[in-house]
Amino acid sequence: MAENDIITIDGPSGSGKSTISRLVAARLGFTYLDTGAMYRAVGFKARKLGIDLSDGVSLAGILENVDLVLAPGEGDTRVILDQEDISLAIRTAEMGLVASKVSAQPVVRARLTEMQRRMGRQGRVVVEGRDTGTVVFPAARHKFFLDAKPEERARRRCLQLREKGLQAEEQEILAQIIKRDQDDSGRSLAPLKPAADAVIIDTSHMNIDEVVSFMLEKVEKPGQNSQTNSQGA
């Protein structure tokens, strides 16, 4: 599999990863892989079964025969767990915190990383997550890390949730985002951070089209050095 066939897009919640990853994949004719949805699905199943999110042994048990399917959707990736569509249920801010907790468990991360690598072996894939450029596909030629100010990310997340008919209070979402940032960045296993050779893009003052165009230019320009930063105007 050629390194050029994999594009990783990492970053914290609300940085625009999902929307931008889908658009970049569509423009290039690549497959879109939402790794975050996989952790949310595991967290959802653990909560449903009443399993302690820090109980690695029990989490390993539910992963042994997990039936998890990711399918294209009109917006977010459709997530089918044990033949049940949980796409909407896992997209809450609360489930984001749950996903962060289960992702800190070595057995969960090892199992899902294995699944993600298997899905990516076909190549021509845009992989979105928090450690895709540092851990899952460290040899990917094109790596991006999207970020934005917490307040802007909270505003975006509230808009997304309200568009889906869900209630969202901006200050509550902001507190959850800050908490998740701390949890994801502070964990010892696969912490949230840019890969050393990632293009870091601050999307705080950039619209979606600007970010997508910037990324496609980096991907499509031969010999482009990926070690650069872009700050939104």
N, C-alpha and C positions, 0 to 999 in steps of 0.2 A: 504493500500500500504506500503510495507516494505521500510524503509529508504535505505536499501542496493540496492534497485531497481533504484535509481536515482544517477547519477554522474553529478556534475556541473563543468564546465570548463569556468572560466572567465579570462579576461585580456584585455589589450589595443589592438588597431589595429596593425596588423602585427606581433603579438607575436606567431603566428602559431596555434591559436585556431581552426580554421575551419578544416584544414588538419588533425590535431591531433585528434580532436573530432570525425571526420568521421572514422579514423582508429581505435580508441579505441572502438567505437560503433560496427564496423564491427568485430573486434576480439572477442568481448563479445557477439555478436548476439543481441545487443541493437538497439533501434531506435535512430536516430540522430535528434535533434531539434535545429535549428539555429534561436535563438531569434533575433539576430541582423538583419537578413533579414526581419523580421516583421516590425521593426522600419524603415528600408530603404523603404519598400513598402508603409508605411503610408506617409513618406516624399515625395516619388515619386508621390503619388496621390495628395497630397497637392500642390506640385509644378505644376502639370498638370492642376489643377483647379484654380491656381493663388491665393491660400489661404496663408495668412500671417502665417508663421511657429510659431509665438508666440500667435496666436489667438486660445485660447483653445476652445471657443464656436464653431467656425467653424470646428476645428479639430474633436470635438466630433460629429458633424453632419456627417462627412464622415465615422466615425467609426460605426455609428448606423447600417448601412447595408453593411459594407465592405465584399466583397467576396474574401477571401484570402486563398490560398491553398499552402502548402509547400509540395514538392514532391522530392523524391530522384533524383539526377542527376549524371552524370559521374564525375563531379568535385564538384562545389558548389551546394547547394540546389537549385532546380528549384522553382521559385516563380511565382505563377499565380495570378494576381490581376484582378478582374472583367473579368475573362476568357482571359486575355492577359498575355503572358509570358514576364515578365519584368526582368528575371534573369540576363541578361547581363547589362541592363540599370542601375540597382541599385548598381552595383559593383564598381563604380568609387569612387575616393577619395572625389570628390565633394558631392556625395550622402551620404558618410560617415558623412560629416559635417552636412548635412541636417538631417540625422537620429539623430545625437546628439542633434540638436535643438528641434525636435519634441519629443524626449524622455524625455526632461526636462519638458514637459507639463504634469501635474498630470492626466488629463483626458486620455491622450494617454497611459501613463504608467499603469494606473489602468486597462484600458480595455485590453491591451496586456498581462499584468501579469495574468489577469483572463483567457485569452485564453491559455496562456502557461501552467498554472496549470491544466487546463482541458486536454490539450494534454498529460501532464505528469502523469495523474492519472492512466493510464494503467500500469505504471511502466516499468522497463527495458529500461530506456532512458538515453542518454547522452545529456545534455543540455548545449549549448554554448551561452555565452553572456558577459554582463558586471556586472549584478547584480543577476545572477542566484543562487549563493551560499549565498548571503546576504539577498535578498528580495524574489525572486520567490520560491526557495526551501530551506529555511534556515535549515530544518531538514534533508537534504540529508546527508547520512553517509560519502560519498566520495566527497570532494570538492578540486578543484585545481585552482590555479591562475598562469597563464603563463605571463611572462614578457620578455623583451629584450631591449637592448639599442635602443633609437630612430633611430640612424643611421642604425642599422641593420634592424630594422623594415621597414624603408623607402626603403632600398635595396630590401628586400623581396617583398614589395608591388609593387615596380616597375617591378620586374620580373613577378609577377602574372599578372599585367595589360598588359605587353608586350606580354605575352604568349597568351592572349585573343585578341591580335591585336589592343590594345588600346595604345595611346601615353602616356608616363609617363616621367616626368623630376624629377630626384631624389631629388634635392634641394626643388622643389615645393612640392613634396610629404612629405618630411621631415617637412617642415613648417606646412603643413596640419595636420600631425600626432601630432606635438607638440601642435598645437592649439586645436585639438580634445582631447588630453590628459588633457589639462587645463580645457576645458569645461566639460568633463565627470567627472573629479576628483573634480572640484570645485562646481558643482551644489549641491543644498541642498537636492534634491529628488533623492534617490537611487544613490549616487555617486559611481564612479568606485573605488573600493578598495577591498582587499582580505577579505574574511570572516575570523573571528578570528580563526577558526579551519581548514583553507584551507592549503593545501600543496603548497608552493610558489616555482615555478620553473623558474629560469633564463635560457631562451633558447638561449641566445646570441651566445654561443659557443657549442651548442648541435645540433646534427642533428635530424631529425624527428624520426628515429628508436630508438634513445637513449631516447628521451622524452617519446615515446609511451611505451617502455619497462619499464621505470622507473614507469610510471603511472599504468600500468597493475600489476606490482609487488605490488604496494600499495593497489590496489583494491582486488587482489586475495589472498593476505597474510592474514590469519585469525588474528584478534586482532591487526591489524596494527594501530598504533597511527598516526593519520593524521596530527598532529601538528608538521610539520617539514619543513625545507627549503632545496632546492637543488640549488646549484650554478653551472652553466656550467663550465667545466674545461677550 
